[in-house]
Amino acid sequence: MSTSNPTPGGGDVAAWGGNAPTHVDIYDTTLRDGSQLEGISLTVDDKLRIAEQLDYLGVHFIEGGWPGANPKDDEFFQRAPAELDLDFSTLVAFGSTRRVKGKVDDDPTLANLVKANTSAVCIVGKCWDYHVTEALRTSLDEGVAMVADSVEFLVAAGLRVFFDAEHFFDGYKHNPEFSLRVVEAAAVAGAESIVLCDTNGGSLPFEVEQIVGQVVTYLDAPVGVHLHDDTGCGVANALAGVRGGATQVQGTINGYGERTGNCNLSTIIPNLSLKMGVDTIPAERLERLTTVSHHVAELVNISPDPQQPYVGASAFAHKAGLHVSAIARRSDAYEHIQPDAVGNGTRFVVSELAGKSTLELKAKEIGLEIDGKELTDVVGRLKTLEHEGFHFEAADGSLELLMRDATGWAQPFFELESFRVTVEHRAPSSGSTGRVGAEVVTEATVKVKFDGQRVIETAEGNGPVNALDQALRKAIGQAFPALDSLHLTDFKVRVLDTGKGTGAVTRVLIDSTDGNRTWSTIGVSENVIEASWQALADSVIFGLLKSST
């Protein structure tokens, strides 16, 4: 089934007007600018693995870091030649211009760029007169000379040079004559591309398009853009910059970066390629976008944003019954592109809003045959449970088990007879309330039946859920070795009615993985341990079910 393209000209760049080029180079700065996001701390191994992913995706340039700035970046550039086998991307070292009134041939930053052993470098220089006079405390003429001298020196060393025009948009609005002097000096000195930076991230799309267009007209050199997202316009500003004539876009995977982040390459790449008809990464690699986005998220240890355009888990998830019934007939009714174009897929989210059509599609999605009466039963059961506090759109594992139950399926792995959990709090001898120094011992006992046997096992854990998990594994682990690869990755508890205090109903969600797939399960009860057991049992049953199919 074909999906309509709702963009003017069917994604033909000529239909957009402006000065938009037919090709844009993608310059990734995740390893440098992206790592400045609060909470990200990359090891050298992390940086090498991310670089491999970026090359796999097919970005044109990978900014590896700032050699000489810290030992980590030094090690990265030392190891990169031997450990990075890039088949598409070009590795770039980042730095700054020479120092005020300094000489290029004894400047340590420029020397480190030459020593970085990359074929391309990017240097940043001041383009806002305010920063030259107040931050650098030098003359405007010296500010221009610092840029020209540095670019000329690096070009003479045989390097490809990109010039990042720092604070260009703010500077241009304040003193366009000076800002143009700086970028013109960089171009004359041999810079391959002049990259206009919205360093504070405060510009808006109409400003970016207008200013980029004026610079493109003024300069006899390619122009790029480097946008931040402080107004929420990072991607929109990049699109505007391309309309203005920019032929390079700098950004980061998933939009990581200082403050609110950088232009999100996971969004700008498909916007340019699929919406505007501008060549970016190789067309055959666009379907790798979702995988790379999620892989990088894992490497930086930040959970992927499910609502991120194109690559998020919810980007093509449909919940409302009206939407689901329509998309069952025509995918383009509620999907602006075919999800597989970016390596994503359609999902049908089941909740109390779901009707039979939604559940029927969900059943097909998981390969389950279910008839009309069974669907009706599931819908009724679903609405009742969601009213009680269950939330099945966040618990795909429990939902599948619920649907299977409606067909008469009974899980064959184990039958719970009973469980017991004891928690012993041993207060410190000091007589305090035990906030500090207390010893807490948790023990769980489970009684289960399987294969005609009754088994009783006891185990300790660092809490009730861990103790229950350990006891259940002891009881059935020998019969089901697949349990060895099943691990709980997250445990979330929500109090549903805070007005009832400690007597409130609690919802427990457990995320699990077997190394190949992940799933979520749910439990709801006024007793948090009972809710935890429900979610834990579903997790184990679902994992064993999938290991046996």
Buried (B, 14 or more C-beta within 10 A) or exposed (E): EEBEBEBBEEBEBEEBEBBBBEEBBBBBBBBBBBBBBEEBEBEBEBBBBBBBBBBBBBBBBBBBBBBBBEEBBBBBBBBBEEEBEBEBBBBBBBBBBBBBEBEBEEBEBBBBBBBBEBEBBBBBBBBBBBBBBEEBEBEBEEBBBBBBBBBBBBBEBEBBBBBBBBBBBBBBBEBBEBBBBBBBBBBBBBBBBBBBBBBBBBBBBEBBBEBBBBBBEBBEBBBBBBBBBBBEBBBBBBBBBBBBBBBBBBBBBBBBBBEBBBBBBBBBBBBBBBBBBBBBBEEEBBBBBBBBBBBBBEBBEBEBBEEBBBBBBBBBBBBBBEBBBBBBEEBBBBBBBBBEBBBBBBBBBBBBBBBBBBBBBBBEBEEBEBEEEBBEBBBEBBBEBBEEBBBBBBBBBBBBBBBBBBBEEEBEBBEEEEBEBEEEEEEEEEEEEBEEEEEEEBBBBBBBEBEEEEBEBBBEBEBBBBBBBBBBBBBBBEBBEBBEEBBBEEBEBBBBEEEEEEEBBBBBBBBBBBEEEEBBBBBBBBEBBBBBBBBBBBBBBBBBBBBEE
